[in-house]
Amino acid sequence: MKSFRIPRLQEELKKIFNIALTQQINDPKLAWVTITEVVLSKDLRYAKLYFSHFNNPARHDTIQQLLIKSSGFFKKQIAGAKLMRTIPELSFFYDETEDKAAKVDKLLASLKDEWDDGDYDPDIDIDEHLDDEFYFDLDDEEEDYDFDFDDEDEDEDE
């Protein structure tokens, strides 16, 4: 049976951490930092916190060190919420999802520029360009085939 406790706790912890970052920690160096994912171990003793920062010029390492320094505050928030009996050890990691997505977008844009066909018309009628020799319309030649579905029904009844 699948346990729903750990995913529920992960979501609640993510909410607590993000509220603490946006409303309670008044450090301008942590402005625009969000916790994107919380991963708890099965025994609930360790938590990996993945963070990202949008519109924040600080380096990933600097923000990670600031978050590590504020981990005591985060642990107090967990204790105050009374979600868990034991407070997990927190470790912070930069979430590279946005960077990877930007690389994929850049790659797709370069491919689009490289393979851009100016003659492509999305409103083209494909029937005009198909060779009639290879084109088969079932409705026109339906009488050429003898489909006898009644025999199969009788076999199933027996």
KOLGU-575041 format. One line per 2 residues: number of its first residue (from 1); their letters; for each residue y negated, z negated, x of C-alpha. Coordinates in nm, 4 decimals. Layout:
<recs>
NUM) a) Y:Z:X ~ ...
</recs>
This chain:
<recs>
1) mk) 0.0000:0.0000:0.0000 ~ -0.3383:0.0964:0.1354
3) sf) -0.5881:-0.1805:0.1888 ~ -0.9368:-0.1257:0.0548
5) ri) -1.0760:-0.4406:0.2156 ~ -1.1600:-0.2981:0.5584
7) pr) -1.3461:0.0136:0.4331 ~ -1.5375:-0.2013:0.1850
9) lq) -1.6326:-0.4468:0.4595 ~ -1.7384:-0.1605:0.6855
11) ee) -1.9749:-0.0262:0.4200 ~ -2.1196:-0.3700:0.3470
13) lk) -2.1752:-0.4388:0.7162 ~ -2.3454:-0.1021:0.7571
15) ki) -2.5842:-0.1917:0.4734 ~ -2.6570:-0.5333:0.6246
17) fn) -2.7262:-0.3879:0.9689 ~ -2.9518:-0.1118:0.8385
19) ia) -3.1520:-0.3538:0.6232 ~ -3.1892:-0.5836:0.9235
21) lt) -3.3046:-0.2946:1.1429 ~ -3.5596:-0.1595:0.8972
23) qq) -3.6957:-0.4767:0.7406 ~ -3.6306:-0.7769:0.9619
25) in) -3.6432:-0.6625:1.3245 ~ -4.0023:-0.5807:1.4091
27) dp) -3.9361:-0.4141:1.7437 ~ -4.1190:-0.0789:1.7667
29) kl) -3.8620:0.0369:2.0215 ~ -3.5984:0.0186:1.7480
31) aw) -3.8033:0.2143:1.4952 ~ -3.6072:0.4944:1.3255
33) vt) -3.2748:0.3597:1.4535 ~ -2.9972:0.3579:1.1957
35) it) -2.6365:0.2479:1.2037 ~ -2.4366:0.5514:1.0978
37) ev) -2.0849:0.4096:1.1099 ~ -1.9118:0.0727:1.1381
39) vl) -1.5488:0.0637:1.2469 ~ -1.3666:-0.2678:1.2168
41) sk) -1.0406:-0.3465:1.3908 ~ -0.7438:-0.4359:1.1713
43) dl) -0.7701:-0.8036:1.2632 ~ -1.1482:-0.7984:1.1917
45) ry) -1.2320:-0.9406:1.5364 ~ -1.4068:-0.6334:1.6770
47) ak) -1.6624:-0.3987:1.5294 ~ -1.7812:-0.0709:1.6762
49) ly) -2.1292:0.0205:1.5562 ~ -2.2392:0.3802:1.5927
51) fs) -2.6144:0.4369:1.5903 ~ -2.8500:0.7317:1.5872
53) hf) -3.2233:0.7519:1.6278 ~ -3.4407:1.0132:1.4696
55) nn) -3.8006:1.0597:1.5766 ~ -3.7636:0.7888:1.8419
57) pa) -3.8475:0.9029:2.1965 ~ -3.6421:0.6287:2.3664
59) rh) -3.3260:0.7161:2.5534 ~ -2.9837:0.6361:2.4085
61) dt) -2.9084:0.3837:2.6838 ~ -3.2342:0.1968:2.6220
63) iq) -3.1704:0.1684:2.2509 ~ -2.8108:0.0640:2.3143
65) ql) -2.9286:-0.2188:2.5446 ~ -3.1831:-0.3341:2.2845
67) li) -2.9147:-0.3391:2.0165 ~ -2.6824:-0.5367:2.2429
69) ks) -2.9604:-0.7904:2.3007 ~ -3.0127:-0.8229:1.9258
71) sg) -2.6403:-0.8580:1.8484 ~ -2.6837:-1.2356:1.8018
73) ff) -2.9318:-1.1648:1.5224 ~ -2.6853:-0.9229:1.3629
75) kk) -2.4099:-1.1853:1.3810 ~ -2.6375:-1.4338:1.2031
77) qi) -2.6907:-1.1745:0.9295 ~ -2.3136:-1.1412:0.8840
79) ag) -2.2752:-1.5186:0.8691 ~ -2.5592:-1.5459:0.6173
81) ak) -2.3997:-1.2854:0.3921 ~ -2.0738:-1.4833:0.3938
83) lm) -1.8636:-1.1695:0.3914 ~ -1.6183:-1.2726:0.6585
85) rt) -1.4669:-1.5920:0.7922 ~ -1.4811:-1.4789:1.1518
87) ip) -1.7770:-1.2945:1.2971 ~ -1.6606:-0.9864:1.4898
89) el) -1.7649:-0.8988:1.8438 ~ -2.0143:-0.6147:1.8186
91) sf) -2.0211:-0.3129:2.0474 ~ -2.2727:-0.0293:2.0117
93) fy) -2.2164:0.3408:2.0714 ~ -2.4438:0.6408:2.0312
95) de) -2.3354:0.8708:1.7467 ~ -2.3310:1.2238:1.8860
97) te) -2.2810:1.3942:1.5496 ~ -2.6417:1.5160:1.5252
99) dk) -2.6346:1.6541:1.8783 ~ -2.3092:1.8370:1.8128
101) aa) -2.4445:1.9755:1.4840 ~ -2.7562:2.1021:1.6625
103) kv) -2.5374:2.2775:1.9216 ~ -2.3290:2.4415:1.6480
105) dk) -2.6447:2.5547:1.4646 ~ -2.7834:2.6992:1.7864
107) ll) -2.4545:2.8791:1.8547 ~ -2.4384:3.0215:1.5020
109) as) -2.8006:3.1359:1.5237 ~ -2.7308:3.3150:1.8523
111) lk) -2.4227:3.4804:1.7014 ~ -2.6210:3.5877:1.3984
113) de) -2.8872:3.7447:1.6195 ~ -2.6221:3.9160:1.8311
115) wd) -2.4214:4.0531:1.5388 ~ -2.7040:4.1114:1.2936
117) dg) -2.6415:4.4413:1.1172 ~ -2.9566:4.5866:0.9661
119) dy) -2.7534:4.8248:0.7455 ~ -2.5807:4.5472:0.5511
121) dp) -2.6684:4.5449:0.1815 ~ -2.5236:4.2546:-0.0215
123) di) -2.5732:4.4491:-0.3468 ~ -2.3507:4.7361:-0.2408
125) di) -2.0863:4.8569:-0.4859 ~ -1.7556:4.8442:-0.3002
127) de) -1.5862:5.0815:-0.5459 ~ -1.8036:5.3684:-0.4238
129) hl) -1.6774:5.3244:-0.0680 ~ -1.3077:5.2812:-0.1331
131) dd) -1.0804:5.5771:-0.0732 ~ -0.9256:5.6824:-0.4044
133) ef) -0.5942:5.7516:-0.2343 ~ -0.5456:5.3847:-0.1455
135) yf) -0.7135:5.2390:-0.4499 ~ -0.4789:5.1289:-0.7277
137) dl) -0.5930:5.0116:-1.0670 ~ -0.3176:4.8356:-1.2589
139) dd) -0.4807:4.8980:-1.5969 ~ -0.4729:5.2782:-1.5593
141) ee) -0.1100:5.3089:-1.4602 ~ 0.0380:5.0225:-1.6531
143) ed) 0.2681:5.2483:-1.8531 ~ 0.4418:5.3667:-1.5330
145) yd) 0.6081:5.0300:-1.4952 ~ 0.8613:4.8853:-1.7321
147) fd) 0.8104:4.5125:-1.7438 ~ 1.0704:4.3560:-1.9657
149) fd) 0.9870:3.9894:-1.9889 ~ 1.1968:3.9292:-2.3000
151) de) 1.5264:3.9465:-2.1044 ~ 1.4179:3.6625:-1.8754
153) de) 1.3235:3.4427:-2.1718 ~ 1.6676:3.4895:-2.3276
155) de) 1.8380:3.3930:-1.9996 ~ 1.6390:3.0716:-1.9815
157) de) 1.7315:2.9782:-2.3407 ~ 2.1059:2.9926:-2.2662
</recs>
